[in-house]
């Protein structure tokens, strides 16, 4: 309550879930998404209409929102969006570096553009988000940064070399920052989801890689394969499961938790 949270990738999926729940818990929100297609990736980004929908959902919780379109790879645009949000809302307490893309492709089919997009959004984008927000947090002497990594950053599954590399990099960044800014009162943690039931997972290329034996596999066809990746007998988790961890790490209930890589993964990391 009374805090301001920044969420990237807020137009839909996990980002929308995080932003709306943080608002429900009492935070005003700076909601950012690129709102444009990213070339050479299989996952389409949020649209302006979707970002507007997220903003309306935040207002429906009785909270203020500053919604801006910015590509997390563009440090200047991101800084401007964060600065506008802080100027309008008065402070910044929580940073959720959530924006990300996914692509499933054998390593020899990953192009230079694929690699650049993946690392640029999923790793450099996290750094740019933190860099834009950190001066305000340090000046206040408090804050919680939550980075969305992935179980893939620990396990390194096939057909995801560039994605796994980026998400592993997020963990290294999280630990270094936790050590560096902790003495100034800023906490830094990461959440590692397993497969989440959003449209980052449910698209034809993903289904085809998981069920190459079928010409046009469906959601039902891939469920057993996804279930086999987890210890708990579920194919995927819900965005709200990840959000619950994000909100806890952002809150004063986790005031002494920093430098933690928290799996919300149905046991996939230990399997």
C-alpha positions as a Markdown table, in Angstrom:
| # | Residue | x | y | z |
|---|---|---|---|---|
| 1 | Unk | 0.0 | 0.0 | 0.0 |
| 2 | Unk | 1.2 | 3.5 | -0.9 |
| 3 | Unk | 4.1 | 2.3 | -3.0 |
| 4 | Unk | 4.8 | 2.7 | -6.7 |
| 5 | Unk | 5.7 | -0.3 | -8.8 |
| 6 | Unk | 7.3 | -0.4 | -12.3 |
| 7 | Unk | 6.4 | -3.4 | -14.4 |
| 8 | Unk | 7.8 | -4.0 | -17.9 |
| 9 | Unk | 6.0 | -6.2 | -20.4 |
| 10 | Unk | 2.8 | -5.2 | -18.7 |
| 11 | Unk | 0.4 | -5.3 | -21.7 |
| 12 | Unk | -0.5 | -9.0 | -21.3 |
| 13 | Unk | 0.5 | -12.4 | -19.8 |
| 14 | Unk | 2.6 | -12.4 | -16.7 |
| 15 | Unk | 3.3 | -8.7 | -16.8 |
| 16 | Unk | -0.4 | -7.8 | -16.8 |
| 17 | Unk | -0.9 | -10.3 | -13.9 |
| 18 | Unk | 1.9 | -8.7 | -11.9 |
| 19 | Unk | 0.8 | -5.1 | -12.5 |
| 20 | Unk | -2.9 | -5.7 | -11.7 |
| 21 | Unk | -2.1 | -7.7 | -8.5 |
| 22 | Unk | 0.3 | -5.1 | -7.3 |
| 23 | Unk | -2.4 | -2.5 | -7.8 |
| 24 | Unk | -4.9 | -4.7 | -5.9 |
| 25 | Unk | -2.4 | -4.8 | -3.0 |
| 26 | Unk | -2.4 | -1.0 | -3.0 |
| 27 | Unk | 0.4 | 0.1 | -5.3 |
| 28 | Unk | 0.3 | 2.7 | -8.1 |
| 29 | Unk | 1.9 | 1.3 | -11.3 |
| 30 | Unk | 4.2 | 2.4 | -14.1 |
| 31 | Unk | 3.2 | 0.0 | -16.9 |
| 32 | Unk | 5.6 | -0.4 | -19.8 |
| 33 | Unk | 5.4 | -2.5 | -23.0 |
| 34 | Unk | 7.0 | -2.2 | -26.4 |
| 35 | Unk | 3.6 | -2.4 | -28.2 |
| 36 | Unk | 5.1 | -3.5 | -31.5 |
| 37 | Unk | 6.1 | -6.6 | -33.2 |
| 38 | Unk | 9.7 | -7.8 | -32.7 |
| 39 | Unk | 11.3 | -9.1 | -35.9 |
| 40 | Unk | 12.8 | -12.6 | -36.0 |
| 41 | Unk | 10.9 | -13.9 | -33.0 |
| 42 | Unk | 7.9 | -16.2 | -32.7 |
| 43 | Unk | 6.2 | -14.4 | -29.9 |
| 44 | Unk | 4.3 | -11.2 | -30.7 |
| 45 | Unk | 4.5 | -8.3 | -28.2 |
| 46 | Unk | 1.6 | -6.5 | -26.6 |
| 47 | Unk | -0.5 | -4.1 | -28.6 |
| 48 | Unk | -1.4 | -0.5 | -27.5 |
| 49 | Unk | -4.9 | -1.7 | -27.0 |
| 50 | Unk | -3.7 | -4.4 | -24.6 |
| 51 | Unk | -1.6 | -1.9 | -22.7 |
| 52 | Unk | -4.7 | 0.3 | -22.4 |
| 53 | Unk | -6.6 | -2.7 | -21.1 |
| 54 | Unk | -4.0 | -3.3 | -18.4 |
| 55 | Unk | -4.2 | 0.4 | -17.4 |
| 56 | Unk | -8.0 | 0.2 | -17.1 |
| 57 | Unk | -7.7 | -2.9 | -14.9 |
| 58 | Unk | -5.3 | -1.1 | -12.6 |
| 59 | Unk | -7.6 | 1.9 | -12.4 |
| 60 | Unk | -10.4 | -0.5 | -11.6 |
| 61 | Unk | -8.4 | -1.4 | -8.5 |
| 62 | Unk | -8.6 | 2.3 | -7.4 |
| 63 | Unk | -5.0 | 3.0 | -8.2 |
| 64 | Unk | -3.1 | 5.4 | -10.4 |
| 65 | Unk | -1.2 | 4.2 | -13.5 |
| 66 | Unk | 1.2 | 5.7 | -16.0 |
| 67 | Unk | 1.2 | 3.5 | -19.1 |
| 68 | Unk | 4.0 | 4.0 | -21.7 |
| 69 | Unk | 5.2 | 2.3 | -24.8 |
| 70 | Unk | 9.0 | 1.7 | -24.8 |
| 71 | Unk | 11.3 | -1.0 | -26.0 |
| 72 | Unk | 13.4 | -2.3 | -23.1 |
| 73 | Unk | 16.4 | -2.5 | -25.5 |
| 74 | Unk | 16.2 | 1.3 | -26.0 |
| 75 | Unk | 17.8 | 2.7 | -22.8 |
| 76 | Unk | 16.8 | 6.3 | -23.6 |
| 77 | Unk | 13.2 | 5.5 | -24.3 |
| 78 | Unk | 13.0 | 3.4 | -21.2 |
| 79 | Unk | 14.6 | 6.0 | -19.1 |
| 80 | Unk | 12.2 | 8.6 | -20.4 |
| 81 | Unk | 9.2 | 6.4 | -19.6 |
| 82 | Unk | 10.4 | 5.7 | -16.1 |
| 83 | Unk | 11.2 | 9.3 | -15.4 |
| 84 | Unk | 7.7 | 10.3 | -16.6 |
| 85 | Unk | 6.2 | 7.7 | -14.3 |
| 86 | Unk | 8.2 | 8.8 | -11.3 |
| 87 | Unk | 7.4 | 12.5 | -11.9 |
| 88 | Unk | 3.6 | 11.7 | -12.1 |
| 89 | Unk | 3.4 | 9.2 | -9.2 |
| 90 | Unk | 6.0 | 10.8 | -6.9 |
| 91 | Unk | 8.3 | 7.9 | -6.1 |
| 92 | Unk | 9.4 | 4.4 | -7.0 |
| 93 | Unk | 9.6 | 1.4 | -4.7 |
| 94 | Unk | 9.2 | -1.8 | -6.7 |
| 95 | Unk | 10.8 | -2.8 | -10.0 |
| 96 | Unk | 9.5 | -5.9 | -11.8 |
| 97 | Unk | 11.8 | -6.6 | -14.8 |
| 98 | Unk | 9.4 | -8.9 | -16.6 |
| 99 | Unk | 9.5 | -8.1 | -20.3 |
| 100 | Unk | 10.7 | -11.0 | -22.4 |
| 101 | Unk | 10.3 | -13.1 | -25.5 |
| 102 | Unk | 10.7 | -16.8 | -26.2 |
| 103 | Unk | 11.7 | -18.7 | -29.3 |
| 104 | Unk | 12.2 | -22.5 | -29.7 |
| 105 | Unk | 14.8 | -23.3 | -32.3 |
| 106 | Unk | 17.7 | -25.8 | -32.7 |
| 107 | Unk | 21.0 | -24.2 | -32.0 |
| 108 | Unk | 22.3 | -24.4 | -35.6 |
| 109 | Unk | 19.1 | -22.6 | -36.7 |
| 110 | Unk | 19.5 | -19.7 | -34.4 |
| 111 | Unk | 20.4 | -16.7 | -36.5 |
| 112 | Unk | 22.5 | -13.7 | -35.4 |
| 113 | Unk | 19.3 | -11.7 | -35.4 |
| 114 | Unk | 17.6 | -14.3 | -33.2 |
| 115 | Unk | 20.5 | -14.2 | -30.7 |
| 116 | Unk | 20.6 | -10.4 | -30.7 |
| 117 | Unk | 16.8 | -10.1 | -30.1 |
| 118 | Unk | 16.8 | -12.7 | -27.3 |
| 119 | Unk | 19.8 | -11.3 | -25.4 |
| 120 | Unk | 18.8 | -7.7 | -26.1 |
| 121 | Unk | 15.3 | -8.1 | -24.7 |
| 122 | Unk | 15.7 | -10.9 | -22.1 |
| 123 | Unk | 19.0 | -9.8 | -20.6 |
| 124 | Unk | 20.0 | -6.3 | -21.7 |
| 125 | Unk | 16.4 | -5.2 | -21.3 |
| 126 | Unk | 16.5 | -6.3 | -17.6 |
| 127 | Unk | 19.7 | -4.3 | -17.2 |
| 128 | Unk | 18.2 | -1.3 | -18.9 |
| 129 | Unk | 15.2 | -1.5 | -16.6 |
| 130 | Unk | 17.3 | -1.6 | -13.5 |
| 131 | Unk | 19.6 | 1.1 | -14.7 |
| 132 | Unk | 16.7 | 3.4 | -15.4 |
| 133 | Unk | 15.1 | 2.8 | -11.9 |
| 134 | Unk | 18.1 | 2.4 | -9.7 |
| 135 | Unk | 19.0 | 6.1 | -9.1 |
| 136 | Unk | 15.6 | 6.7 | -7.6 |
| 137 | Unk | 15.7 | 3.7 | -5.4 |
| 138 | Unk | 19.2 | 4.6 | -4.2 |
| 139 | Unk | 18.2 | 8.2 | -3.5 |
| 140 | Unk | 15.3 | 6.9 | -1.4 |
| 141 | Unk | 17.5 | 4.3 | 0.4 |
| 142 | Unk | 15.0 | 1.5 | -0.2 |
| 143 | Unk | 13.3 | -0.6 | -2.9 |
| 144 | Unk | 12.8 | -4.1 | -4.2 |
| 145 | Unk | 13.9 | -5.3 | -7.6 |
| 146 | Unk | 12.4 | -8.5 | -8.9 |
| 147 | Unk | 13.8 | -10.0 | -12.1 |
| 148 | Unk | 11.9 | -12.6 | -14.0 |
| 149 | Unk | 14.3 | -15.3 | -15.0 |
| 150 | Unk | 13.3 | -18.9 | -15.8 |
| 151 | Unk | 13.9 | -22.5 | -14.8 |
| 152 | Unk | 15.5 | -22.8 | -18.3 |
| 153 | Unk | 18.2 | -20.5 | -17.0 |
| 154 | Unk | 19.2 | -23.3 | -14.6 |
| 155 | Unk | 18.4 | -26.4 | -16.6 |
| 156 | Unk | 19.3 | -25.4 | -20.1 |
| 157 | Unk | 16.7 | -27.4 | -22.1 |
| 158 | Unk | 17.3 | -28.2 | -25.8 |
| 159 | Unk | 16.1 | -25.8 | -28.5 |
| 160 | Unk | 16.4 | -22.9 | -26.2 |
| 161 | Unk | 20.2 | -22.1 | -26.1 |
| 162 | Unk | 19.8 | -18.3 | -26.6 |
| 163 | Unk | 16.8 | -18.1 | -24.2 |
| 164 | Unk | 18.6 | -20.2 | -21.5 |
| 165 | Unk | 21.7 | -18.1 | -21.9 |
| 166 | Unk | 19.8 | -14.9 | -21.4 |
| 167 | Unk | 17.9 | -16.2 | -18.4 |
| 168 | Unk | 21.1 | -17.5 | -16.8 |
| 169 | Unk | 22.6 | -14.1 | -17.3 |
| 170 | Unk | 19.7 | -12.6 | -15.4 |
| 171 | Unk | 20.6 | -14.7 | -12.4 |
| 172 | Unk | 24.2 | -13.5 | -12.5 |
| 173 | Unk | 23.1 | -9.9 | -12.8 |
| 174 | Unk | 20.7 | -10.4 | -9.9 |
| 175 | Unk | 23.4 | -11.7 | -7.6 |
| 176 | Unk | 25.9 | -9.0 | -8.4 |
| 177 | Unk | 23.4 | -6.2 | -7.9 |
| 178 | Unk | 22.1 | -7.7 | -4.7 |
| 179 | Unk | 25.7 | -7.5 | -3.3 |
| 180 | Unk | 26.3 | -4.1 | -4.7 |
| 181 | Unk | 23.1 | -2.2 | -3.7 |
| 182 | Unk | 22.1 | -4.1 | -0.6 |
| 183 | Unk | 24.1 | -1.9 | 1.7 |
| 184 | Unk | 22.1 | 1.1 | 0.3 |
| 185 | Unk | 18.8 | -0.6 | 1.4 |
| 186 | Unk | 17.8 | -2.0 | -2.0 |
| 187 | Unk | 16.9 | -5.7 | -2.3 |
| 188 | Unk | 17.3 | -7.7 | -5.6 |
| 189 | Unk | 15.8 | -11.1 | -6.2 |
| 190 | Unk | 14.7 | -13.3 | -9.2 |
| 191 | Unk | 11.8 | -15.6 | -9.8 |
| 192 | Unk | 12.3 | -18.7 | -11.9 |
| 193 | Unk | 9.0 | -20.0 | -13.4 |
| 194 | Unk | 8.5 | -23.3 | -15.2 |
| 195 | Unk | 6.2 | -23.2 | -18.2 |
| 196 | Unk | 3.4 | -20.7 | -17.7 |
| 197 | Unk | 0.0 | -21.0 | -19.2 |
| 198 | Unk | 0.2 | -17.9 | -21.5 |
| 199 | Unk | 0.5 | -17.3 | -25.2 |
| 200 | Unk | 4.2 | -17.4 | -24.9 |
| 201 | Unk | 3.8 | -21.1 | -24.7 |
| 202 | Unk | 0.7 | -21.8 | -26.7 |
| 203 | Unk | 1.7 | -21.3 | -30.3 |
| 204 | Unk | 2.2 | -23.7 | -33.2 |
| 205 | Unk | 6.1 | -23.7 | -33.3 |
| 206 | Unk | 6.2 | -24.8 | -29.6 |
| 207 | Unk | 3.6 | -27.5 | -30.1 |
| 208 | Unk | 5.5 | -28.8 | -33.2 |
| 209 | Unk | 8.8 | -29.0 | -31.4 |
| 210 | Unk | 7.3 | -30.9 | -28.4 |
| 211 | Unk | 5.2 | -33.2 | -30.6 |
| 212 | Unk | 7.1 | -33.7 | -33.9 |
| 213 | Unk | 5.3 | -37.0 | -34.5 |
| 214 | Unk | 2.1 | -35.1 | -35.2 |
| 215 | Unk | 1.3 | -32.9 | -38.2 |
| 216 | Unk | -0.8 | -30.3 | -36.3 |
| 217 | Unk | -0.4 | -30.9 | -32.6 |
| 218 | Unk | -2.9 | -29.3 | -30.2 |
| 219 | Unk | -2.8 | -28.1 | -26.7 |
| 220 | Unk | -4.2 | -31.4 | -25.5 |
| 221 | Unk | -1.5 | -33.3 | -27.5 |
| 222 | Unk | 1.4 | -31.4 | -25.8 |
| 223 | Unk | 0.1 | -31.6 | -22.2 |
| 224 | Unk | 1.6 | -34.9 | -21.4 |
| 225 | Unk | 5.0 | -33.8 | -22.6 |
| 226 | Unk | 4.9 | -30.6 | -20.6 |
| 227 | Unk | 3.7 | -32.5 | -17.6 |
| 228 | Unk | 6.8 | -34.8 | -17.9 |
| 229 | Unk | 9.1 | -31.8 | -17.3 |
| 230 | Unk | 7.7 | -31.1 | -13.8 |
| 231 | Unk | 7.7 | -33.1 | -10.5 |
| 232 | Unk | 4.2 | -32.1 | -9.6 |
| 233 | Unk | 1.7 | -33.6 | -12.1 |
| 234 | Unk | 0.8 | -30.4 | -14.0 |
| 235 | Unk | 1.8 | -29.3 | -17.5 |
| 236 | Unk | 2.1 | -25.6 | -16.6 |
| 237 | Unk | 1.4 | -23.1 | -13.9 |
| 238 | Unk | -0.8 | -20.0 | -14.0 |
| 239 | Unk | 0.5 | -16.5 | -14.3 |
| 240 | Unk | -1.0 | -15.8 | -10.8 |
| 241 | Unk | 1.3 | -18.4 | -9.3 |
| 242 | Unk | 4.3 | -16.4 | -10.5 |
| 243 | Unk | 2.7 | -13.1 | -9.4 |
| 244 | Unk | 2.2 | -14.4 | -5.9 |
| 245 | Unk | 6.0 | -14.8 | -5.6 |
| 246 | Unk | 6.6 | -11.4 | -7.2 |
| 247 | Unk | 4.3 | -9.6 | -4.8 |
| 248 | Unk | 5.8 | -11.3 | -1.8 |
| 249 | Unk | 9.3 | -10.4 | -2.8 |
| 250 | Unk | 8.2 | -6.8 | -3.5 |
| 251 | Unk | 6.5 | -6.5 | -0.1 |
| 252 | Unk | 7.8 | -5.7 | 3.4 |
| 253 | Unk | 7.0 | -9.3 | 4.3 |
| 254 | Unk | 10.2 | -10.2 | 2.5 |
| 255 | Unk | 12.2 | -7.3 | 3.9 |
| 256 | Unk | 15.3 | -9.4 | 4.7 |
| 257 | Unk | 15.2 | -11.5 | 1.5 |
| 258 | Unk | 17.8 | -10.6 | -1.1 |
| 259 | Unk | 20.0 | -12.4 | -3.6 |
| 260 | Unk | 17.4 | -15.2 | -3.9 |
| 261 | Unk | 16.6 | -17.2 | -7.1 |
| 262 | Unk | 13.1 | -18.4 | -6.2 |
| 263 | Unk | 11.7 | -21.2 | -8.4 |
| 264 | Unk | 8.0 | -21.3 | -8.9 |
| 265 | Unk | 8.3 | -24.3 | -11.1 |
| 266 | Unk | 6.3 | -27.4 | -10.0 |
| 267 | Unk | 9.7 | -28.9 | -9.2 |
| 268 | Unk | 11.2 | -28.8 | -12.7 |
| 269 | Unk | 14.6 | -27.5 | -11.4 |
| 270 | Unk | 15.1 | -30.4 | -9.1 |
| 271 | Unk | 13.9 | -33.1 | -11.6 |
